[in-house]
Amino acid sequence: MVWDLAAGLCKATLRGHTNSVKAVCRIDATTLASGARDSSIRIWDLPSGSCRSELREHSGDVNALCQVDATTLASGSSDDSIKVWDLSSKRCVATLTGHDGSVLALCKLGESTLASGSGDETIKIWDLTSQTCTSTLTGHTSGVLALCRVTPTLLASGSGDKSIKVWEIPSGTCEATLESHRGDVLAVCRINSTTIASAGGDRDVRIWDLTSHSCTATLAFHKDSVTSLCRVTKGTTKLVSGGKDLQISLWS
């Protein structure tokens, strides 16, 4: 569904996937990508609500999507791979392998650098030019479910071990471990260069100060797991959260 946040109204419902949608990614002001349990990626034209194209190469759920540049999209799947797509030609131009579990999260770090989080409890850093893994970050004791670039040299990760880790890039050093959630950390989101938000299976959204490594606020409204977070800058709303309770909450 596509929502008008100012009016609180659903503007469009995009239909085409044959199973649950697990990831969405903005391409530009009129284009959206979605990934689903039907192993497909769909590219949508928002003004018309129509599907422009369908990308099929994965053999498992498409769990994560990340825009690399204006014409390049990366996808992570339960087939343990990451695929890189040329949206102009609608072709897969690279397949990155190395994880020993489902790829659950993706995050762009730089012009040609991508981070991936996996059920194998690791984060891998990829050079998209050489199509190679340049480093593997270890420390989580459960699957890495969420990733977020905080600054050009800081990456945040959320895990099934109920923690958030903050990593220095490119050294791969864990700068901090943030613990307060009582369930899986399912989403992390940058607010600014020293502040992130996290959400998870405990139904809460938490705000973290990365300078003091402390939780500064707990936002409790959802009645089930909070599975997604998104920062918006239009108007006074700063953060949007979505949960398994079928609610979307707007926070300011």
Secondary structure, 3 states (H helix, E strand, C coil): CEEECCCCEEEECCCCCCCCEEEEEEEECCEEEEEECCCEEEEEECCCCEEEEEEECCCCCEEEEEEEECCEEEEEECCCEEEEEECCCCEEEEEEECCCCCEEEEEEEECCEEEEEECCCCEEEEECCCCEEEEEECCCCCCEEEEEEEECCEEEEEECCCEEEEEECCCCEEEEEEECCCCCEEEEEEEECCEEEEEECCCEEEEEECCCCEEEEEEECCCCCEEEEEECCCCCCCEEEEECCCCEEEEC
